[in-house]
Amino acid sequence: MSALLTRLPARWRAHRALLGGDGRWDDAHVVGDDDGVLLVTPSGTGPSLFALGDGDRVTDLVESQVRALGSGSVLDRAGFTDRARWLTVPRGVTPAPDVLAALRLEPFSTWDWLASDEVPAGWVADARVVRLDPHADAAEIQACLAVANPSTSADPAGPQEAGWWGVHGSAGLVGVVGATGRGGRDGRPRSWHLHGLGVVPGARGAGIGTALTATVLAEGLAAGCAFVSLGMYSDNDRARRVYERLGFRTELECASYGPHGADRPAP
């Protein structure tokens, strides 16, 4: 496996969204400079693209690589045949219609990437939150997610899971959250990425989501993580208030494009 950081322009080697990126980007093809960078990684359903940097530079990078298809572009090297799997660019960048048509993608969501490296001030463990077994409790976790967060692609049986936590009610789990382990090799610090947070409608308003998020943050930092990150849809103001109250700060504002009919982000 190639070390991603050695292939990045200098500016991007310290960007926490890349330091805390999941394993799919480890062997990404990289093009760009300190003004903007484009990562393209292969998958079984077409390459995924992820860009950071100045809007004009990102636009040029994406458009030039798409228009160079068939001539040795990074998309060709990542195995592009007839479609891309996913495209994420800084919010405010709008790919041209012919670029999206060539990738066979359409607008999906706008979202933010947040991170924290400090335990919330005055945090005390909430006795309601318990550590779950991602294998023995998988069915119950999935049942809770189906009601509490049906659009998530989080999977308790995933290979990089660092842990799952939950809160029980009288009839089973009423709230859950998981975290994937990231980094810790190739010069990248270890981190956790929170995902799959959900509270069933009847249990909302009791601070369960806050307790779950704070627990993962505190336990991740106690386990030696340099930071804990999460992603959230940009219009989820209620969640944003919770995360910011716990010390998370927005470090990346994104827009994503997916295949026609996609109902959840690419896992």
N, C-alpha and C positions, 0 to 999 in steps of 0.2 A: 504494500500500500504506500502510495506517495504521500509525502508530507505536504499538506495544503499550504501552510504558511510560507514555505520556501518558494511557492509559485505566485504568491500575491505581491502586488506592488507594495512598497514600504508602508504607505499610509494605512493600508487595510489590515496589516498583520496584527494590529492591536484592537481592532474593532470587535467588541464583545459579541455582536451578532454572528460573526464568523468564528471567533474563539469558542463560542457555545453552540456552533452549528452541529446538526446531527451527521451521522456517518455517511449519508448519501453524497455529501459534498467532498469527501476526502480525496476522491480521484477526479474531481471536476477539472475540465479544461478551462483555462483562465486567459482572458484577454483584457487589456486596459492599462491604466496608469493611475497616478495619485488623484486625478480628477474624477475618475470613474472606473469601475471594474465590472466585468460580466463573467459569471461562473456558469458553466454548462456541464451538466452531469448526465450520464446515460441512465436509462431505466428500460424495463421491458415494454413500456407503453410510450416510448418517445422521450427525448431529453427534457430535463427540467432546467429552467433558466432563472438566475437570481442576479440582480444588478444593484449596485450601490454607487452613490456619488452625485455629482452635479447633474441636474436634469438634462441639459443640452448634451453633455458628454454621454450620459446613459442612453439617450435617444439615438445618438450617432452609433454607439457600440451595438445596440440591438439591431438597428436598421441595417447597418453595414454587414453584420453577420448573416442576417436573414437573406439579404439580397445577394450574398456571396454563396448561397447554397449551391452545391454541386461543384464548387471551385475550391474546396479545401477549407471551408469555414469551420469554426469550432463546433457548429451544429453538425456538420458532416463527421467530424472526428468523434462526436458523441453518439453517432449512430442514427442521425435523423433520417427517416424514410419519407413519411407522409404527414407527420404531425408531431407537435411537442406535447409534453405531459402537463407542464405548468410554467407560468412566467410570473415573476414578482419583480416589481420595479419601485423606486421611490414614489410616494404619492405626489401627484402633480405631473408626472411623466405619463403621457398618453400615446401609446404606440399607434402608428398610422394604420388605417384600415387594411391596407394591403399586407402589412406585416402580420397583423393578427390573422388575416385570411390564410397566409402562407403557413403559419404555425397551427392553424385550425383551433384557435382559442378565442374566448370572448370574456368580457368583464365578469369577475366573480365576486370580489370583496375588496374593501379597504380595511386595513388592520394595522395595529401598532405592536411593536416588540418592546417590552419593558424588562428591567432588571433591577435587582437590589443586592447589595453586599453587606447589609447590616440587619441584625435582628431588630424587630420593631421595639421602640422604646417602651419599657415597662411590660414587655411580653411575659405572660405567665401561661404555662401549658393549660389547655382547655381539656378537662376530663372527658368531655363528650367525644373527642377525637381519638380513634383507635387505629393502630396499624393493622392493615388487612393482608391476607395472604393472596397474592395475585393469581395463584393457581387454584387453591382450594376455594377461594371466594370469587372466582372469575364470573360464574353465572350470576351471582347476586350483584356484583359490580355492574355487569352489562345490563341487568334488569333495571338498576337504578339509572344508569346513563340513558337508557331508552326513553325514560320519562323526563329526567332532569336535564339532559344535554344530548338530544338525539342527533345533532349534526356533527358531533365530535368524531374524529378518526382515532382517538386514543384507544389503545388495546392493552388490557392488563397482562396479556400473554406475550406482549412484544419483547424482542430480544434485549432491548436496552433499558428495560424498566428498572428504576432505582427503588420504587416502592409505591404502594397505594395506601390511602388513609380514608376512613369513613366515619360517619356518625349514624348510629342506629336509632330508629324509632320503634314504636310498638309492633310494627308489621315488617320490619327489615330495615335496610339501609335507606336513609332519607337524603344523604349527601355523600359525595365521594370526590376524590381528587387523586391524580397520579403524578409521577415525575419520571422523566427519562434521564439517565446519566449521560453526560457528554464531556468531550475533551479528555484531559488526563494523559495525553500522549502527543507525540510530534510537536512538542513545545507549547501545547495548549493547556491552559489551566483546567482543572476539573470543575464542572458546573452541573446543576440540575435544571431541567426545563419542565415547568409545571404544565400539566395538560389534563383534559377530561374533567375539569371542575364543573360540578352540577349539584343543585339542590332541588328536590322535588317541589312542585308548586305549593303544596300544603304545608311545607316546613320552612318556606322562605320568610325572611323578616326576623329570624331569631338569631342572626349572627353566625350561622353555620358556615356559610361561604367564607366569611372573614376568618373564622377559627381554623378551617381547613387550610386556607392559603398561608396564614401565619405559621401554622405547624410545619408545613413543607419548607418554608423559608428558614425557620429556626433550625430544623433538623438537617437541612441541606448544608447550611453554614457550619453546624456542629460536626458534620461528617467530613469537613475539610474542603467544601466547595468554595471557589473564589467568588461566586455569585450564583443567584438563582434567577431564572428568566421565565417569561411567559408571553404569550401572544393574546391579543384581544381585538374583537371587531371595533373599529374606530367610533362607532355610534353608541357603544355600550357605556353610557355615562355613569350608570349606577355602579357597574363593576370598576370603572376607572377611579371613582371616588374611594372605593374600598382599597384598591391596590395602592393608590397614592398615599392613603392614610397609613398603610403598612410600610411605606418607604420605597415602593417601586417607582422608577422614573422611566419615561419614554425615551428610548435611544434610537428608534427607527420607526418611520411612518411609511407604510407600504400600500401598494395596490397590486392585487393578484388577478391573473387571468387563467381560466381553466377551460376544459373541453365543454362543448354544448351539453347541457343537462346535468352538470356536476352539482351535487347537493351538499358537498362537504369538501374541505381542503384536502389536497393530496397528502396522504400519510407520509 
